[in-house]
């Protein structure tokens, strides 16, 4: 290694720490975890004792949410611990997205279990103790509403660095709580109609309805997080604006352009351009200073030679 440049290298080095830090969201997710765990135990026991499929489904649903909240907390801690780990090319920023993706898979599994058990109850109905089951389901709904308030309060919070709506880890936890609240409402509706109108078929029917809605939420999360984990490019119009900005300067021609997400609110760009009058990379980076989403930019400058070197008109 050339010792001449060792002490100056940091002048050209870019930041690689793109992990999403959300201490408050992590703390609130932990609180919701314990609330959900306690309610899960109560609902599963009560659903088994009182014969309510809707109540059991809600309890099982909460069980998977406990796992999802644990994933969310793990993701927060892992991202914070490995923020400066050189083993990761662009830091641990995508752990947040991975947590959201894993939670979406958990939601899909819940929906499948609810659907299968509900269909079975259509053919093998169980005796339901309505009063007790309604009481427990109401308790579950109260816990869900409290949990949603805890997460939503921060879900819409903003600071000058980040838009927390891009915290996919927290958003996944929030969706899980909403799904819990939905299944609690459906369970109460099924139990009330069963008690007063004798519509016992409503119990498994609400399980099917809940499974369908939760599947849709799961698909939405997968559709948002999956492409990002696969390094899908930024919106086409944004990439075209980057290219136009570079090519409008002198005789530059962008020959290769890649823009992808490396964190919740950070994008990296790798650009190759050809020009008859090459300048230092920092000059071209300065042309992109208004593109605030670009946190890490690498530019390769190639000199156009021979008869092909001419200014474009």
C-alpha positions as CSV (number, residue, x, y, z in Angstrom):
1,X,0.0,0.0,0.0
2,X,1.3,3.5,-0.9
3,X,1.8,5.3,2.4
4,X,1.6,8.6,0.6
5,X,-2.2,8.5,0.4
6,X,-3.1,6.8,3.6
7,X,-3.9,9.9,5.6
8,X,-5.8,11.5,2.7
9,X,-8.0,8.5,1.7
10,X,-10.8,9.7,4.0
11,X,-11.3,12.8,1.8
12,X,-12.6,10.5,-1.0
13,X,-14.4,7.9,1.1
14,X,-18.2,7.9,1.3
15,X,-20.4,7.0,4.3
16,X,-21.8,3.4,4.2
17,X,-24.0,3.6,7.3
18,X,-27.6,3.4,6.1
19,X,-29.2,1.5,9.0
20,X,-32.5,3.0,10.1
21,X,-32.3,4.0,13.8
22,X,-35.6,4.2,15.5
23,X,-35.2,3.7,19.2
24,X,-38.7,5.0,20.1
25,X,-40.3,2.6,17.6
26,X,-38.3,-0.3,19.0
27,X,-39.3,0.6,22.6
28,X,-43.0,0.8,21.7
29,X,-42.8,-2.5,19.7
30,X,-41.4,-4.2,22.8
31,X,-44.4,-2.9,24.9
32,X,-46.8,-4.2,22.3
33,X,-45.0,-7.5,22.2
34,X,-45.8,-8.1,25.9
35,X,-49.4,-6.9,25.6
36,X,-50.0,-9.2,22.7
37,X,-48.3,-12.2,24.4
38,X,-50.5,-11.9,27.5
39,X,-53.7,-11.5,25.4
40,X,-52.7,-14.5,23.2
41,X,-52.4,-16.8,26.1
42,X,-55.8,-15.7,27.5
43,X,-57.6,-16.0,24.1
44,X,-56.2,-19.4,23.2
45,X,-57.2,-20.8,26.6
46,X,-60.6,-19.2,26.4
47,X,-61.3,-20.2,22.8
48,X,-60.5,-23.8,23.7
49,X,-62.6,-23.8,26.8
50,X,-65.6,-22.0,25.3
51,X,-65.5,-23.6,21.8
52,X,-65.2,-20.4,19.7
53,X,-63.3,-20.8,16.4
54,X,-63.3,-17.1,15.9
55,X,-61.7,-16.6,19.4
56,X,-59.2,-19.4,18.8
57,X,-58.3,-17.8,15.4
58,X,-57.7,-14.5,17.1
59,X,-55.5,-16.2,19.7
60,X,-53.5,-18.0,17.1
61,X,-53.2,-14.9,15.1
62,X,-51.8,-13.1,18.1
63,X,-49.3,-15.9,18.5
64,X,-47.8,-15.2,15.1
65,X,-47.8,-11.5,15.8
66,X,-45.7,-12.2,18.9
67,X,-43.2,-13.9,16.6
68,X,-43.4,-11.0,14.2
69,X,-42.8,-8.4,16.9
70,X,-39.8,-10.4,18.1
71,X,-38.5,-10.3,14.5
72,X,-39.0,-6.6,14.4
73,X,-37.1,-6.1,17.7
74,X,-34.3,-8.3,16.4
75,X,-34.1,-6.3,13.2
76,X,-33.7,-3.0,15.1
77,X,-31.0,-4.4,17.3
78,X,-29.1,-6.2,14.5
79,X,-29.1,-3.1,12.3
80,X,-27.8,-1.0,15.2
81,X,-25.1,-3.5,16.1
82,X,-23.8,-4.0,12.6
83,X,-24.2,-0.4,11.3
84,X,-20.4,-0.1,10.8
85,X,-19.7,-3.7,10.0
86,X,-17.4,-3.8,6.9
87,X,-18.7,-7.2,6.0
88,X,-21.8,-5.5,4.6
89,X,-21.1,-3.5,1.4
90,X,-23.7,-0.8,2.2
91,X,-24.2,-1.4,6.0
92,X,-27.1,-3.2,7.6
93,X,-29.8,-0.8,6.3
94,X,-31.9,-3.5,4.6
95,X,-32.4,-5.5,7.9
96,X,-35.3,-3.2,8.5
97,X,-36.8,-4.2,5.2
98,X,-36.1,-7.9,5.8
99,X,-38.0,-7.7,9.1
100,X,-41.0,-6.3,7.3
101,X,-40.8,-9.0,4.6
102,X,-40.5,-11.8,7.3
103,X,-43.6,-10.3,9.1
104,X,-45.5,-10.4,5.8
105,X,-44.7,-14.1,5.4
106,X,-46.0,-14.6,9.0
107,X,-49.2,-12.9,8.1
108,X,-49.7,-15.1,5.1
109,X,-49.2,-18.2,7.3
110,X,-51.8,-17.0,9.8
111,X,-54.3,-16.4,7.0
112,X,-53.8,-19.9,5.7
113,X,-54.2,-21.5,9.2
114,X,-57.4,-19.4,9.9
115,X,-58.9,-20.4,6.5
116,X,-58.3,-24.2,7.0
117,X,-59.6,-24.3,10.5
118,X,-62.6,-22.1,9.6
119,X,-63.6,-24.4,6.7
120,X,-63.3,-27.4,9.0
121,X,-65.7,-25.8,11.5
122,X,-68.3,-25.4,8.8
123,X,-68.5,-29.2,8.7
124,X,-67.7,-29.9,12.4
125,X,-69.4,-27.1,14.4
126,X,-68.5,-26.9,18.1
127,X,-70.6,-25.8,21.1
128,X,-69.8,-22.1,21.9
129,X,-70.1,-20.5,25.3
130,X,-71.1,-17.1,24.0
131,X,-71.0,-14.9,27.1
132,X,-67.5,-15.9,28.1
133,X,-66.2,-15.8,24.6
134,X,-67.6,-12.4,23.9
135,X,-65.9,-11.1,27.1
136,X,-62.5,-12.4,26.1
137,X,-62.8,-11.2,22.5
138,X,-63.7,-7.7,23.8
139,X,-60.6,-7.8,26.0
140,X,-58.5,-8.7,23.0
141,X,-59.9,-5.8,21.0
142,X,-59.1,-3.4,23.8
143,X,-55.5,-4.6,23.8
144,X,-55.3,-4.3,20.0
145,X,-56.6,-0.8,20.1
146,X,-54.1,0.2,22.8
147,X,-51.3,-1.4,20.8
148,X,-52.4,0.3,17.6
149,X,-52.3,3.6,19.4
150,X,-48.8,3.0,20.7
151,X,-47.5,2.2,17.2
152,X,-49.5,4.7,15.2
153,X,-48.4,7.6,17.4
154,X,-44.9,7.0,16.2
155,X,-45.9,5.7,12.8
156,X,-46.7,9.3,11.8
157,X,-43.9,10.9,13.7
158,X,-41.2,12.7,11.6
159,X,-37.9,14.2,12.3
160,X,-35.5,16.2,10.1
161,X,-33.6,13.2,9.0
162,X,-36.1,10.5,8.2
163,X,-39.7,9.9,7.2
164,X,-40.8,7.2,9.6
165,X,-43.4,6.0,7.1
166,X,-40.4,4.4,5.5
167,X,-39.6,2.3,8.6
168,X,-41.0,-0.9,7.0
169,X,-40.1,-2.8,10.2
170,X,-42.4,-0.6,12.3
171,X,-45.0,-0.5,9.5
172,X,-45.2,-4.3,9.5
173,X,-45.7,-4.3,13.3
174,X,-48.5,-1.8,12.8
175,X,-50.2,-3.9,10.2
176,X,-50.0,-6.9,12.5
177,X,-51.8,-5.0,15.2
178,X,-54.5,-3.8,12.7
179,X,-54.9,-7.4,11.6
180,X,-55.4,-8.4,15.3
181,X,-57.9,-5.7,15.8
182,X,-59.8,-6.9,12.7
183,X,-60.0,-10.5,13.8
184,X,-61.2,-9.3,17.3
185,X,-64.0,-7.3,15.7
186,X,-65.0,-10.2,13.5
187,X,-64.9,-12.6,16.4
188,X,-67.2,-10.3,18.4
189,X,-69.6,-9.9,15.5
190,X,-69.7,-13.7,15.0
191,X,-70.3,-14.4,18.7
192,X,-73.0,-11.7,19.1
193,X,-75.0,-12.9,16.0
194,X,-74.6,-16.4,17.1
195,X,-75.9,-15.7,20.6
196,X,-78.9,-13.5,19.7
197,X,-79.9,-14.9,16.2
198,X,-78.6,-18.4,16.4
199,X,-76.3,-17.8,13.4
200,X,-73.6,-20.2,14.5
201,X,-72.3,-20.3,10.9
202,X,-71.1,-16.8,11.4
203,X,-68.2,-18.0,13.6
204,X,-66.3,-19.9,10.9
205,X,-67.5,-17.4,8.3
206,X,-65.8,-14.6,10.0
207,X,-62.6,-16.7,10.1
208,X,-62.7,-17.0,6.3
209,X,-63.4,-13.2,5.9
210,X,-60.5,-12.4,8.3
211,X,-58.2,-14.7,6.4
212,X,-59.0,-13.0,3.1
213,X,-58.3,-9.5,4.4
214,X,-55.1,-10.5,6.2
215,X,-53.9,-12.2,3.0
216,X,-54.4,-8.9,1.2
217,X,-52.4,-7.0,3.8
218,X,-49.7,-9.6,3.6
219,X,-49.5,-9.3,-0.2
220,X,-49.2,-5.5,0.1
221,X,-46.2,-5.8,2.4
222,X,-44.6,-8.4,0.2
223,X,-45.1,-6.2,-2.8
224,X,-43.4,-3.3,-1.1
225,X,-40.5,-5.0,0.5
226,X,-39.7,-7.8,-1.9
227,X,-38.5,-5.7,-4.9
228,X,-36.4,-3.5,-2.6
229,X,-34.6,-6.6,-1.2
230,X,-34.0,-7.7,-4.8
231,X,-32.4,-4.3,-5.6
232,X,-35.2,-3.1,-7.9
233,X,-34.3,0.2,-9.4
234,X,-35.7,3.6,-8.4
235,X,-38.7,5.1,-10.2
236,X,-38.0,5.4,-13.9
237,X,-38.7,9.1,-14.0
238,X,-36.2,9.8,-11.2
239,X,-33.5,7.8,-13.1
240,X,-34.3,9.6,-16.3
241,X,-33.9,12.9,-14.5
242,X,-30.5,11.9,-13.2
243,X,-29.4,11.0,-16.7
244,X,-30.8,14.2,-18.2
245,X,-29.0,16.3,-15.7
246,X,-25.6,14.8,-16.5
247,X,-26.1,14.8,-20.3
248,X,-27.3,18.4,-20.3
249,X,-23.8,19.4,-19.2
250,X,-21.2,19.6,-21.9
251,X,-21.1,16.6,-24.3
252,X,-21.6,13.9,-21.6
253,X,-23.3,10.6,-22.5
254,X,-24.5,8.3,-19.8
255,X,-23.5,4.8,-20.9
256,X,-24.6,2.9,-17.7
257,X,-26.8,3.9,-14.8
258,X,-27.9,1.8,-11.8
259,X,-29.8,3.2,-8.8
260,X,-31.0,1.0,-6.0
261,X,-32.1,1.3,-2.4
262,X,-29.5,0.5,0.3
263,X,-31.6,1.6,3.4
264,X,-35.0,2.8,4.4
265,X,-34.4,6.3,3.0
266,X,-31.1,5.9,1.1
267,X,-30.3,5.1,-2.5
268,X,-26.9,4.3,-4.1
269,X,-26.1,5.2,-7.7
270,X,-23.4,3.7,-10.0
271,X,-22.9,5.7,-13.2
272,X,-20.6,5.4,-16.2
273,X,-20.4,8.3,-18.6
274,X,-18.5,9.1,-21.7
275,X,-17.2,12.6,-22.6
276,X,-14.7,14.4,-24.8
277,X,-13.7,16.7,-22.0
278,X,-13.5,14.6,-18.8
279,X,-13.5,16.3,-15.5
280,X,-12.9,15.0,-12.0
281,X,-15.8,12.7,-10.5
282,X,-16.6,15.3,-7.9
283,X,-17.7,17.7,-10.6
284,X,-20.3,15.3,-11.9
285,X,-21.4,14.5,-8.3
286,X,-22.0,18.2,-7.8
287,X,-24.4,18.2,-10.7
288,X,-26.5,15.7,-8.8
289,X,-26.6,17.6,-5.5
290,X,-30.3,18.3,-5.9
291,X,-31.2,14.6,-5.9
292,X,-31.5,14.2,-2.2
293,X,-32.4,10.5,-2.3
294,X,-28.9,9.7,-3.5
295,X,-26.8,9.0,-0.5
296,X,-23.9,7.1,-2.2
297,X,-22.8,8.0,-5.7
298,X,-20.0,6.3,-7.7
299,X,-19.1,7.8,-11.1
300,X,-16.8,6.3,-13.8
301,X,-15.6,8.9,-16.3
302,X,-14.5,7.6,-19.7
303,X,-12.9,9.8,-22.4
304,X,-14.4,9.6,-25.9
305,X,-11.6,9.3,-28.4
306,X,-11.2,9.5,-32.2
307,X,-13.7,10.6,-34.8
308,X,-16.6,9.7,-32.6
309,X,-15.6,12.5,-30.2
310,X,-17.9,15.4,-31.0
311,X,-20.4,17.5,-29.2
312,X,-24.0,16.2,-29.4
313,X,-26.6,18.6,-31.0
